[in-house]
Amino acid sequence: MLSEPIRIRPGEAGRLIVHLPYSPDHVAKIKTVAGRRWHPKERHWTVPGSEGTLGTLLSLFPGEPVDVDPALGAVKACADGKPSLALPVPVLVELRAALQARHYSRRTEQTYGHWVTRFLRFHHGRPPAEMAKPDINGF
């Protein structure tokens, strides 16, 4: 049986929002992160979004499914617990900025981000500027 994935997404004031399926083990692990905070009404944790925090969170939960919002770099943990291909964040940041400038909804931003993430994973992280028409159409 597949367990519910751990979800990590950007929050307010430079913090990351972490949704954990409840288990005493998960709670013990998240409590090792400095600056973490539990939000009982929203039923999630927040942690400081400083550099390296995402990698720390991924290393806390090896072998567990982790979904990371594409705006954070679209890193996803593999079955062995190691992060898979880290995608170029600038592409996703530019995409998000362009969509926000056009007043697209947050859900549309997420959907487009997921499609771009899938596209880049399919091409093993190659920058789109280096791809020819056949490469792009191969997706």
PyMOL CGO cylinders between C-alpha atoms (Angstrom):
from pymol import cmd
from pymol.cgo import CYLINDER

trace = [
    CYLINDER, 0.00, 0.00, 0.00, 1.37, 3.41, -0.96, 0.3, 1, 1, 1, 1, 1, 1,
    CYLINDER, 1.37, 3.41, -0.96, 1.44, 5.96, 1.81, 0.3, 1, 1, 1, 1, 1, 1,
    CYLINDER, 1.44, 5.96, 1.81, 0.38, 9.56, 1.39, 0.3, 1, 1, 1, 1, 1, 1,
    CYLINDER, 0.38, 9.56, 1.39, 3.35, 11.63, 0.19, 0.3, 1, 1, 1, 1, 1, 1,
    CYLINDER, 3.35, 11.63, 0.19, 5.04, 14.31, 2.24, 0.3, 1, 1, 1, 1, 1, 1,
    CYLINDER, 5.04, 14.31, 2.24, 4.28, 17.63, 0.54, 0.3, 1, 1, 1, 1, 1, 1,
    CYLINDER, 4.28, 17.63, 0.54, 6.59, 20.66, 0.64, 0.3, 1, 1, 1, 1, 1, 1,
    CYLINDER, 6.59, 20.66, 0.64, 5.58, 24.03, -0.81, 0.3, 1, 1, 1, 1, 1, 1,
    CYLINDER, 5.58, 24.03, -0.81, 6.55, 27.68, -0.39, 0.3, 1, 1, 1, 1, 1, 1,
    CYLINDER, 6.55, 27.68, -0.39, 4.86, 29.62, 2.38, 0.3, 1, 1, 1, 1, 1, 1,
    CYLINDER, 4.86, 29.62, 2.38, 4.77, 33.21, 3.55, 0.3, 1, 1, 1, 1, 1, 1,
    CYLINDER, 4.77, 33.21, 3.55, 7.70, 35.23, 4.85, 0.3, 1, 1, 1, 1, 1, 1,
    CYLINDER, 7.70, 35.23, 4.85, 10.36, 32.95, 3.37, 0.3, 1, 1, 1, 1, 1, 1,
    CYLINDER, 10.36, 32.95, 3.37, 9.14, 29.79, 5.09, 0.3, 1, 1, 1, 1, 1, 1,
    CYLINDER, 9.14, 29.79, 5.09, 8.38, 26.34, 3.69, 0.3, 1, 1, 1, 1, 1, 1,
    CYLINDER, 8.38, 26.34, 3.69, 5.10, 24.56, 4.41, 0.3, 1, 1, 1, 1, 1, 1,
    CYLINDER, 5.10, 24.56, 4.41, 5.45, 20.84, 5.16, 0.3, 1, 1, 1, 1, 1, 1,
    CYLINDER, 5.45, 20.84, 5.16, 2.41, 18.53, 5.16, 0.3, 1, 1, 1, 1, 1, 1,
    CYLINDER, 2.41, 18.53, 5.16, 3.25, 15.22, 6.86, 0.3, 1, 1, 1, 1, 1, 1,
    CYLINDER, 3.25, 15.22, 6.86, 1.08, 12.13, 7.14, 0.3, 1, 1, 1, 1, 1, 1,
    CYLINDER, 1.08, 12.13, 7.14, 0.92, 11.65, 10.89, 0.3, 1, 1, 1, 1, 1, 1,
    CYLINDER, 0.92, 11.65, 10.89, 3.27, 9.21, 12.55, 0.3, 1, 1, 1, 1, 1, 1,
    CYLINDER, 3.27, 9.21, 12.55, 5.35, 9.61, 15.72, 0.3, 1, 1, 1, 1, 1, 1,
    CYLINDER, 5.35, 9.61, 15.72, 8.46, 8.99, 13.59, 0.3, 1, 1, 1, 1, 1, 1,
    CYLINDER, 8.46, 8.99, 13.59, 7.62, 11.88, 11.23, 0.3, 1, 1, 1, 1, 1, 1,
    CYLINDER, 7.62, 11.88, 11.23, 6.96, 14.23, 14.15, 0.3, 1, 1, 1, 1, 1, 1,
    CYLINDER, 6.96, 14.23, 14.15, 10.26, 13.29, 15.81, 0.3, 1, 1, 1, 1, 1, 1,
    CYLINDER, 10.26, 13.29, 15.81, 12.15, 13.92, 12.58, 0.3, 1, 1, 1, 1, 1, 1,
    CYLINDER, 12.15, 13.92, 12.58, 10.56, 17.31, 11.83, 0.3, 1, 1, 1, 1, 1, 1,
    CYLINDER, 10.56, 17.31, 11.83, 11.28, 18.41, 15.40, 0.3, 1, 1, 1, 1, 1, 1,
    CYLINDER, 11.28, 18.41, 15.40, 15.00, 18.15, 14.63, 0.3, 1, 1, 1, 1, 1, 1,
    CYLINDER, 15.00, 18.15, 14.63, 14.70, 21.10, 12.22, 0.3, 1, 1, 1, 1, 1, 1,
    CYLINDER, 14.70, 21.10, 12.22, 15.63, 24.40, 13.88, 0.3, 1, 1, 1, 1, 1, 1,
    CYLINDER, 15.63, 24.40, 13.88, 12.92, 27.05, 13.68, 0.3, 1, 1, 1, 1, 1, 1,
    CYLINDER, 12.92, 27.05, 13.68, 10.09, 24.65, 12.87, 0.3, 1, 1, 1, 1, 1, 1,
    CYLINDER, 10.09, 24.65, 12.87, 6.57, 25.59, 13.90, 0.3, 1, 1, 1, 1, 1, 1,
    CYLINDER, 6.57, 25.59, 13.90, 3.33, 23.57, 14.08, 0.3, 1, 1, 1, 1, 1, 1,
    CYLINDER, 3.33, 23.57, 14.08, 0.13, 25.27, 12.86, 0.3, 1, 1, 1, 1, 1, 1,
    CYLINDER, 0.13, 25.27, 12.86, -2.78, 23.36, 14.44, 0.3, 1, 1, 1, 1, 1, 1,
    CYLINDER, -2.78, 23.36, 14.44, -5.58, 25.07, 12.49, 0.3, 1, 1, 1, 1, 1, 1,
    CYLINDER, -5.58, 25.07, 12.49, -3.96, 24.41, 9.10, 0.3, 1, 1, 1, 1, 1, 1,
    CYLINDER, -3.96, 24.41, 9.10, -2.53, 21.08, 10.29, 0.3, 1, 1, 1, 1, 1, 1,
    CYLINDER, -2.53, 21.08, 10.29, 0.94, 21.61, 8.83, 0.3, 1, 1, 1, 1, 1, 1,
    CYLINDER, 0.94, 21.61, 8.83, 4.48, 22.50, 9.84, 0.3, 1, 1, 1, 1, 1, 1,
    CYLINDER, 4.48, 22.50, 9.84, 6.50, 25.47, 8.63, 0.3, 1, 1, 1, 1, 1, 1,
    CYLINDER, 6.50, 25.47, 8.63, 10.28, 25.63, 8.59, 0.3, 1, 1, 1, 1, 1, 1,
    CYLINDER, 10.28, 25.63, 8.59, 12.65, 28.45, 7.64, 0.3, 1, 1, 1, 1, 1, 1,
    CYLINDER, 12.65, 28.45, 7.64, 13.19, 28.57, 3.87, 0.3, 1, 1, 1, 1, 1, 1,
    CYLINDER, 13.19, 28.57, 3.87, 16.93, 29.21, 4.12, 0.3, 1, 1, 1, 1, 1, 1,
    CYLINDER, 16.93, 29.21, 4.12, 19.40, 27.71, 1.70, 0.3, 1, 1, 1, 1, 1, 1,
    CYLINDER, 19.40, 27.71, 1.70, 19.84, 23.98, 2.23, 0.3, 1, 1, 1, 1, 1, 1,
    CYLINDER, 19.84, 23.98, 2.23, 16.60, 23.48, 4.16, 0.3, 1, 1, 1, 1, 1, 1,
    CYLINDER, 16.60, 23.48, 4.16, 14.95, 21.60, 1.30, 0.3, 1, 1, 1, 1, 1, 1,
    CYLINDER, 14.95, 21.60, 1.30, 17.87, 19.18, 1.08, 0.3, 1, 1, 1, 1, 1, 1,
    CYLINDER, 17.87, 19.18, 1.08, 17.76, 18.71, 4.86, 0.3, 1, 1, 1, 1, 1, 1,
    CYLINDER, 17.76, 18.71, 4.86, 14.04, 17.90, 4.73, 0.3, 1, 1, 1, 1, 1, 1,
    CYLINDER, 14.04, 17.90, 4.73, 14.57, 15.38, 1.93, 0.3, 1, 1, 1, 1, 1, 1,
    CYLINDER, 14.57, 15.38, 1.93, 17.38, 13.69, 3.84, 0.3, 1, 1, 1, 1, 1, 1,
    CYLINDER, 17.38, 13.69, 3.84, 15.14, 13.34, 6.93, 0.3, 1, 1, 1, 1, 1, 1,
    CYLINDER, 15.14, 13.34, 6.93, 12.67, 11.13, 5.07, 0.3, 1, 1, 1, 1, 1, 1,
    CYLINDER, 12.67, 11.13, 5.07, 14.66, 8.61, 3.00, 0.3, 1, 1, 1, 1, 1, 1,
    CYLINDER, 14.66, 8.61, 3.00, 12.63, 6.04, 1.13, 0.3, 1, 1, 1, 1, 1, 1,
    CYLINDER, 12.63, 6.04, 1.13, 9.37, 7.96, 1.50, 0.3, 1, 1, 1, 1, 1, 1,
    CYLINDER, 9.37, 7.96, 1.50, 7.45, 9.67, -1.29, 0.3, 1, 1, 1, 1, 1, 1,
    CYLINDER, 7.45, 9.67, -1.29, 8.01, 13.43, -1.22, 0.3, 1, 1, 1, 1, 1, 1,
    CYLINDER, 8.01, 13.43, -1.22, 6.23, 15.92, -3.49, 0.3, 1, 1, 1, 1, 1, 1,
    CYLINDER, 6.23, 15.92, -3.49, 7.99, 19.26, -3.80, 0.3, 1, 1, 1, 1, 1, 1,
    CYLINDER, 7.99, 19.26, -3.80, 6.31, 22.27, -5.36, 0.3, 1, 1, 1, 1, 1, 1,
    CYLINDER, 6.31, 22.27, -5.36, 8.00, 23.12, -8.69, 0.3, 1, 1, 1, 1, 1, 1,
    CYLINDER, 8.00, 23.12, -8.69, 8.63, 26.66, -7.49, 0.3, 1, 1, 1, 1, 1, 1,
    CYLINDER, 8.63, 26.66, -7.49, 11.14, 25.21, -5.02, 0.3, 1, 1, 1, 1, 1, 1,
    CYLINDER, 11.14, 25.21, -5.02, 13.22, 23.49, -7.70, 0.3, 1, 1, 1, 1, 1, 1,
    CYLINDER, 13.22, 23.49, -7.70, 11.06, 20.48, -8.50, 0.3, 1, 1, 1, 1, 1, 1,
    CYLINDER, 11.06, 20.48, -8.50, 13.17, 17.99, -6.62, 0.3, 1, 1, 1, 1, 1, 1,
    CYLINDER, 13.17, 17.99, -6.62, 11.44, 14.68, -5.96, 0.3, 1, 1, 1, 1, 1, 1,
    CYLINDER, 11.44, 14.68, -5.96, 12.73, 11.88, -3.81, 0.3, 1, 1, 1, 1, 1, 1,
    CYLINDER, 12.73, 11.88, -3.81, 13.19, 8.51, -5.48, 0.3, 1, 1, 1, 1, 1, 1,
    CYLINDER, 13.19, 8.51, -5.48, 12.36, 5.18, -3.85, 0.3, 1, 1, 1, 1, 1, 1,
    CYLINDER, 12.36, 5.18, -3.85, 15.91, 4.93, -2.46, 0.3, 1, 1, 1, 1, 1, 1,
    CYLINDER, 15.91, 4.93, -2.46, 15.45, 8.26, -0.68, 0.3, 1, 1, 1, 1, 1, 1,
    CYLINDER, 15.45, 8.26, -0.68, 17.96, 10.17, -2.76, 0.3, 1, 1, 1, 1, 1, 1,
    CYLINDER, 17.96, 10.17, -2.76, 16.74, 13.27, -4.56, 0.3, 1, 1, 1, 1, 1, 1,
    CYLINDER, 16.74, 13.27, -4.56, 16.26, 12.70, -8.25, 0.3, 1, 1, 1, 1, 1, 1,
    CYLINDER, 16.26, 12.70, -8.25, 17.34, 15.10, -10.93, 0.3, 1, 1, 1, 1, 1, 1,
    CYLINDER, 17.34, 15.10, -10.93, 17.43, 18.66, -9.64, 0.3, 1, 1, 1, 1, 1, 1,
    CYLINDER, 17.43, 18.66, -9.64, 15.88, 20.78, -12.33, 0.3, 1, 1, 1, 1, 1, 1,
    CYLINDER, 15.88, 20.78, -12.33, 17.03, 24.26, -13.27, 0.3, 1, 1, 1, 1, 1, 1,
    CYLINDER, 17.03, 24.26, -13.27, 15.17, 26.54, -10.90, 0.3, 1, 1, 1, 1, 1, 1,
    CYLINDER, 15.17, 26.54, -10.90, 15.57, 29.73, -13.02, 0.3, 1, 1, 1, 1, 1, 1,
    CYLINDER, 15.57, 29.73, -13.02, 13.27, 28.28, -15.70, 0.3, 1, 1, 1, 1, 1, 1,
    CYLINDER, 13.27, 28.28, -15.70, 10.55, 27.68, -13.14, 0.3, 1, 1, 1, 1, 1, 1,
    CYLINDER, 10.55, 27.68, -13.14, 11.07, 31.05, -11.46, 0.3, 1, 1, 1, 1, 1, 1,
    CYLINDER, 11.07, 31.05, -11.46, 10.80, 32.81, -14.83, 0.3, 1, 1, 1, 1, 1, 1,
    CYLINDER, 10.80, 32.81, -14.83, 7.66, 30.82, -15.66, 0.3, 1, 1, 1, 1, 1, 1,
    CYLINDER, 7.66, 30.82, -15.66, 6.06, 31.74, -12.36, 0.3, 1, 1, 1, 1, 1, 1,
    CYLINDER, 6.06, 31.74, -12.36, 6.95, 35.43, -12.75, 0.3, 1, 1, 1, 1, 1, 1,
    CYLINDER, 6.95, 35.43, -12.75, 5.50, 35.49, -16.28, 0.3, 1, 1, 1, 1, 1, 1,
    CYLINDER, 5.50, 35.49, -16.28, 2.28, 33.83, -15.17, 0.3, 1, 1, 1, 1, 1, 1,
    CYLINDER, 2.28, 33.83, -15.17, 1.90, 36.18, -12.21, 0.3, 1, 1, 1, 1, 1, 1,
    CYLINDER, 1.90, 36.18, -12.21, 2.46, 39.18, -14.47, 0.3, 1, 1, 1, 1, 1, 1,
    CYLINDER, 2.46, 39.18, -14.47, -0.43, 37.92, -16.60, 0.3, 1, 1, 1, 1, 1, 1,
    CYLINDER, -0.43, 37.92, -16.60, -2.59, 37.40, -13.47, 0.3, 1, 1, 1, 1, 1, 1,
    CYLINDER, -2.59, 37.40, -13.47, -2.97, 33.64, -13.90, 0.3, 1, 1, 1, 1, 1, 1,
    CYLINDER, -2.97, 33.64, -13.90, -4.39, 31.77, -10.91, 0.3, 1, 1, 1, 1, 1, 1,
    CYLINDER, -4.39, 31.77, -10.91, -2.15, 29.98, -8.41, 0.3, 1, 1, 1, 1, 1, 1,
    CYLINDER, -2.15, 29.98, -8.41, -3.56, 26.63, -9.53, 0.3, 1, 1, 1, 1, 1, 1,
    CYLINDER, -3.56, 26.63, -9.53, -2.67, 27.39, -13.16, 0.3, 1, 1, 1, 1, 1, 1,
    CYLINDER, -2.67, 27.39, -13.16, 0.87, 28.30, -12.05, 0.3, 1, 1, 1, 1, 1, 1,
    CYLINDER, 0.87, 28.30, -12.05, 1.15, 24.96, -10.29, 0.3, 1, 1, 1, 1, 1, 1,
    CYLINDER, 1.15, 24.96, -10.29, -0.19, 23.02, -13.28, 0.3, 1, 1, 1, 1, 1, 1,
    CYLINDER, -0.19, 23.02, -13.28, 2.14, 24.73, -15.75, 0.3, 1, 1, 1, 1, 1, 1,
    CYLINDER, 2.14, 24.73, -15.75, 5.03, 24.21, -13.33, 0.3, 1, 1, 1, 1, 1, 1,
    CYLINDER, 5.03, 24.21, -13.33, 4.30, 20.48, -13.14, 0.3, 1, 1, 1, 1, 1, 1,
    CYLINDER, 4.30, 20.48, -13.14, 4.20, 20.20, -16.95, 0.3, 1, 1, 1, 1, 1, 1,
    CYLINDER, 4.20, 20.20, -16.95, 7.50, 22.05, -17.30, 0.3, 1, 1, 1, 1, 1, 1,
    CYLINDER, 7.50, 22.05, -17.30, 8.98, 19.79, -14.62, 0.3, 1, 1, 1, 1, 1, 1,
    CYLINDER, 8.98, 19.79, -14.62, 7.84, 16.67, -16.47, 0.3, 1, 1, 1, 1, 1, 1,
    CYLINDER, 7.84, 16.67, -16.47, 9.23, 18.06, -19.74, 0.3, 1, 1, 1, 1, 1, 1,
    CYLINDER, 9.23, 18.06, -19.74, 12.63, 18.78, -18.18, 0.3, 1, 1, 1, 1, 1, 1,
    CYLINDER, 12.63, 18.78, -18.18, 12.78, 15.38, -16.47, 0.3, 1, 1, 1, 1, 1, 1,
    CYLINDER, 12.78, 15.38, -16.47, 11.96, 13.69, -19.78, 0.3, 1, 1, 1, 1, 1, 1,
    CYLINDER, 11.96, 13.69, -19.78, 14.97, 15.46, -21.31, 0.3, 1, 1, 1, 1, 1, 1,
    CYLINDER, 14.97, 15.46, -21.31, 17.19, 14.71, -18.26, 0.3, 1, 1, 1, 1, 1, 1,
    CYLINDER, 17.19, 14.71, -18.26, 17.44, 18.35, -17.20, 0.3, 1, 1, 1, 1, 1, 1,
    CYLINDER, 17.44, 18.35, -17.20, 18.83, 19.72, -20.48, 0.3, 1, 1, 1, 1, 1, 1,
    CYLINDER, 18.83, 19.72, -20.48, 18.10, 23.43, -20.80, 0.3, 1, 1, 1, 1, 1, 1,
    CYLINDER, 18.10, 23.43, -20.80, 15.36, 24.08, -23.37, 0.3, 1, 1, 1, 1, 1, 1,
    CYLINDER, 15.36, 24.08, -23.37, 17.61, 26.55, -25.21, 0.3, 1, 1, 1, 1, 1, 1,
    CYLINDER, 17.61, 26.55, -25.21, 19.93, 23.64, -26.13, 0.3, 1, 1, 1, 1, 1, 1,
    CYLINDER, 19.93, 23.64, -26.13, 17.14, 21.51, -27.62, 0.3, 1, 1, 1, 1, 1, 1,
    CYLINDER, 17.14, 21.51, -27.62, 16.25, 21.22, -31.28, 0.3, 1, 1, 1, 1, 1, 1,
    CYLINDER, 16.25, 21.22, -31.28, 12.73, 20.82, -32.67, 0.3, 1, 1, 1, 1, 1, 1,
    CYLINDER, 12.73, 20.82, -32.67, 12.91, 16.98, -32.79, 0.3, 1, 1, 1, 1, 1, 1,
    CYLINDER, 12.91, 16.98, -32.79, 13.94, 16.90, -29.09, 0.3, 1, 1, 1, 1, 1, 1,
    CYLINDER, 13.94, 16.90, -29.09, 11.01, 19.08, -28.11, 0.3, 1, 1, 1, 1, 1, 1,
    CYLINDER, 11.01, 19.08, -28.11, 8.53, 17.15, -30.24, 0.3, 1, 1, 1, 1, 1, 1,
    CYLINDER, 8.53, 17.15, -30.24, 9.79, 13.87, -28.74, 0.3, 1, 1, 1, 1, 1, 1,
    CYLINDER, 9.79, 13.87, -28.74, 8.04, 14.72, -25.50, 0.3, 1, 1, 1, 1, 1, 1,
]
cmd.load_cgo(trace, "trace")
